[in-house]
Amino acid sequence: MFAHLAAIVGGIVTAGWAASLGCVLGPLVVWLMKKETMPFVDDQGKEALNFNITVGIVFLVLWILTFMTLGIGILLTGPIMLLVGLAWLVVSIMAAIKANEGVAYRYPFALRLVK
């Protein structure tokens, strides 16, 4: 549960230029601290980490598109960022609730980069 919630806290604390980095650091720290002693935390920590890396990549691509269009692309990328951010918040909360119940949660869309 803490791996999923750490992403939300990291996003709130580092809101602004480093929001994606903050969302990855929380789950990474939880996963690295407990992966050897708790198999469920190992699984859910990797899941939270992979999902937040995926969301970070999506935001990076959207910002690159915005800058490539000299800011005009924000008319398209802005609403997409808002929707992705809202979806990130909702599924992160759902994941934390499921993990608290002891149920392994799989995010609906995540690149499996950390194995």
N, C-alpha and C positions, 0 to 999 in steps of 0.2 A: 504494500500500500504506500509506503513512504517513497519508493522509487517513482511512482506515478505522481504523488503529491509534490515531490521535490521539483518536478518539471514545472508545475504550476507556480510554485513559490519562486523558482528561478526566473520564470517569465515575468512575474510581477516585480521582483526586486531589480532586475536588469532591464526593465521596459525601456525601449529606445534603441540605440544602435547595437546593443549586445544581447537583445532578447533571445535570439536563437542559441547563442552560446550559454546563456543562463539556463535555458531549458534542457540542455544536454549535460551540463555539469552536475546538477542535482542527482539525476538517475545514475550517472557515471560513478559518483562518489558512493552512493548507496550500494550499487552493484559491486564495486571493487572491495568495499569493506566486508560484505557478507556473502559473496559468491562461493567461498570455500566451505562455509559452515552451514549454510541454509540453501538447499536445492531449489525451493520455491522462490526465494529471493533472487537466486541466480537466474531462473527462468524469467521472472517478471521484470527484473532489472534490465536484462537484455532486451526484453520486449519494449519497455519504456524508452530505453536508449535508442533502439532502432527507429521507433516511431518519431522521436524528437529529432533525430538526425534527418529523417525523411522530411519532416516539416521544415526544418532549417534549410534544406536544399531547395524546397519549393519556394520559400521566401527569398532566398538568394537569387534564384532564377527570375522571380517577379521583379526584384529590385534591379537586376541587370537589364531586364526589358524596359523598365521605367527609365533608366539612365540612357539606354541606347536610343530611345525616342525623344531625348532631351526633355523629359518630364511630361510630355503629352500623353504617354502611355499610362500615366497614373489614372486616367479616366477609366481604363480597363483593368489595370492591375490593382488599383485601390479597392474596388469592391471584391475582387477575388481574394485579396489579402484579408479583408474583413471576414469573408465566408470561411476561409481556411483557418483563421484564428479562432473563430467561433466554434467550428467543428473540432479543432484541437482541444479547446477548453472542455467541450461536452464529452468527447471520448476519453479524455484524461480523467475526468471525474468519474465516468462510468467504470473505467479500468481500476481506479482506486477503490471504488465500492465493491467491485467483484473480487479484487485481491484481498480486501478486508474480510470477505466471506470465505476466503480460501479457495476461490475458483480461479483457475488460470485464465487470464483474459488475453485475447488476440485482437490487436488493432485491425480495423477493416482494411487499411492500406498502409503498409510499411515495408520499406526495403530491409531485407534481413542482412545487414552488413556485419553486425557483431554476432558471431556464432557461439 
